[in-house]
Amino acid sequence: MLFLCATGAWALPPAAADYGLVWSDEFNGTTVDTAAWSFDTGAGVNNEQEFYTKTNYTLDSGCIMLNARYNANGINNAPSADRAKYTSCRINSAGKKEFQYGYFEARMKAANGHGLWPAIWLLGSSINHGTGWPACGEMELYEARTGPQTETNPCSEPTVPNVAGDNCYISTCHYQQNGAASLHCGQRNYGKCLCDGFHTYAILWDSSHVEYYFDDTLFWGPNFPTGHGTPDINQSYNFSSFHQPFYWIMNVAVGGSYQGNVINNAIFPQKMDVDYVRVYQKGGTGIAVKDAQAHAARPFALLNPAAAQLKVYDLQGRLIADFSGKVRAMKAGDDALKAASFMTHGVFVAKLSDGGKVRSQMFVSAK
């Protein structure tokens, strides 16, 4: 019998093939792990309208949900009447979980609706040791201006098409140059609301460069797309920014300078659901397996059996079995995962290539 691990697709890009897990938070508990995270509280910055609290989160089914709420009557002890109307959550790992270089990944289901500025990002720890922003450096896995307004690329990069805010996001790489902020970003157009389900957002950062991934696919890298690559992080003016530890921040801002402060109060309550955050580095040996036997297997419905491939790997990425022949004997609509139903006891990763799509999932064989 097969069970789906509650985690998302197992995959690392080829550039990180020799990386291993060094830390993760799978959010399986009932409270935030304060050995890893701290709460930011009080008013937001950048003209944001929210008031951050320690209570605007929920832990459930292996996810942390950062909740944004609206209360027309306001809350006590808020700094202004406007900010008092909106509450939200922001957590950070400063001084607790900081990393220099690695593959940083979050699996998340996006919030949506006119008025939010959610983000999952990394900030240089030197900001807490006397270095101001943006000289400390900043890299965002995910940042969005949600709602029906068009998302325009605000950074010093070539113009990209305007896209509805719920359908795309930006990743960023910020630093200081000549005394001013040097803003760079790549925009990823998903084509439909990112709230449709869980997606993975990731950064691969080493001593030579940074590159950015959406659902395990590179979309902004050193030389990709052509003419719109990530900036060189080894210049004299930004070297110190990107060769130091960084820490995680996750938050759902309401309004703000980037968002435009056009807020539709009818969208609340809203939430950003984060399934996990993980950090992989060269030489890491850990394995993240979450609630493996608590969830029924998600079927892989076949699209084009004649050309499909189903391969099974162990958690070190080694090929264990190739069931492509069995899958090709099935018919469209059949569950391809049944081809691996006689696997012996263990934890594996199934990867199906079918109909131009690649789907992966971790599963436990309980035989």
C-alpha positions, 0 to 999 in steps of 0.5 A: 500500500502506498501513502503520499508524504505530506511534503511537495515534489521532491526535486533539486535542480541539477546545479544542486545535485550534490547538496543535502539538507542541513535544516528545515521547518516542516511546521508539524507542531502546534506552536511556532518553534521559537528556537528557530523563529522570532515574531516581529510585532507592531507597525509595518514599514514602507507605508504598510497598513498592518499591525503585526501580532504574535497571534495572527498565525495558525498551525494545522495539517503540517502548515503554518498559515500567516493570517491577515485580518481586517477589523473595522473597529481597530485593535487596542494599542495600535499606533494609528487608527488606520493600522489598527484596522489590519493585523497580520503576521511576520516571523524571522529566523535572525540569530537563530537559523542563519546560512551562508550559501545553499539551496533555499526552498519554500513550498507555499500556497499564495494569498490573493485579493486586492490589497496584500504584499506577501513575501518569503525572503532572505536578509543579510544578517549584517543588518543586525550588526550595524550595516543598513539596508540595502548594503546588508543585501536582500534576496526574495524567493517570492514577493507579490502585489496581489489582486487584479491590478497589473504587476509591473517589474519595478526593478532596474531590468528590461521591461516585462509584460504587465500581468495580473498580480495574483498570477505572477510574482517577483524574485529580487536581489538588492544591494547598495551601489554608489550610496543608493539602492540597486534593485534587481528582480525577475518576474515569473508569470504563472498564467493563473492565480498562484493561490490555485495550490502549493508551489515551490519557490527557491534560490540557489546561492553560492560564492559565484552567483544566485539563481531563482526557481519556481516549481523546480524550474530555473526562471532567472539565473546568471545568464537566463533569460538572455539579457536579464540575468541576475546581477554579479555578486562579486563586485567591489560594491556588493561583495560584502553583501552576499558573502555573509549569513542570511536569515529567513523572513516570512510575512503578509503585509497589507497595503504599502508603497509597493502594493499601492495601498489600494485595499479591498476590505472584502477579501479578508480574512486572507492567509499565506499557507507555508508547508515547509522551508528547507535549506540544502548545502554541499555536504548536507546529509539530512532527509526531510520526511513529513507525516509520511503515513498520514495521507492517501497517495495522490494519483498520477492520472495518465495523459499519454501512456504511449510515451510516459515514463515512470521512474522511482528514486531513493532519497539520495536521488539514485534510480531504484526502478523504471516502470515506464514499460508497465505505464505504457501498457496502461490507458489514459486516465489510469493511475500511473502510481499503481505500477509501483505498488509492489515496491518493498518497504521504504520511502521513495520518490516517484517521477512521472514524465507524461504529456509534456509534464513532469510530476514528482511525489514522495511516498512510503511503501508499507509492504 
